[in-house]
């Protein structure tokens, strides 16, 4: 194996398109990070192949904070259902429990859409179970767009500092397998095609169209990469990242 970098940030998103959370350690199964995107809302008026209610339709959705009330431990490979109870806090500070009718009524009223809640222990990601993003890519995109960029706007799971410091280095690793920490192995299978979500500031939801425009014009519309889990395991912030 050849060491390539260090895992600097580890994030999961209990509710699809709502605010994520930083983790120190987590178990990653074949289905993704335990607890990642286990809840999602369907936009009942959307009959396309992508039916989810996300920040695309309502930018402020990304400002809703989420947390597990009794979060699964990293040592729990298959947590019991009650470990997935989630609290949602609105941008104004109002608190709801996931699954209570009051939350759905609130969201439908705010965004003007009929919704249906979905739950799955498998991460309801857009394409693949996990995603990887280079911190040097964030730095370069900030230079290219001329605006400061918070890495959280790219909504990845693993943020890596590559030892060579090369922006977009993760793209060159598509087709290869990464070992993260002692056990987890992830095959990088494809680049991550981007949408309006990366234009939204994670603290304000204010859009910056130049981010998506730059990714589209200079990088083929992609930023970051998707991965498939080949070997399950616990990962921790500051774990080394190797190419197998």
Number of C-alpha atoms within 10 A of each C-alpha: 9 10 15 18 20 20 22 18 23 22 21 25 25 27 27 24 26 23 23 26 16 13 14 13 18 23 21 25 21 19 18 25 28 26 24 26 24 22 24 23 20 17 20 13 12 14 9 8 6 10 13 25 24 19 19 17 15 16 22 22 22 26 21 19 20 22 18 17 13 11 15 21 14 19 12 12 16 13 16 9 9 12 14 23 16 21 16 21 18 18 14 8 10 10 15 18 16 19 15 9 10 12 18 18 13 13 17 15 11 12 15 11 17 17 20 13 14 14 15 13 18 18 27 21 18 12 13 19 23 27 24 25 28 27 25 21 23 23 15 15 20 16 12 14 17 11 12 11 20 14 21 21 19 22 21 23 25 23 26 25 23 24 11 10 14 14 18 22 18 21 21 11 17 17 12 13 19 24 24 26 19 13 13 20 24 26 21 24 17 19 21 21 16 17 15 16 24 24 22 23 20 24 13 12 18 12 16 16 14 15 22 23 16 15 20 16 10 11 13 12 16 19 25 25 24 26 25 20 22 15 14 18 22 19 25 19 21 18 18 20 24 17 17 14
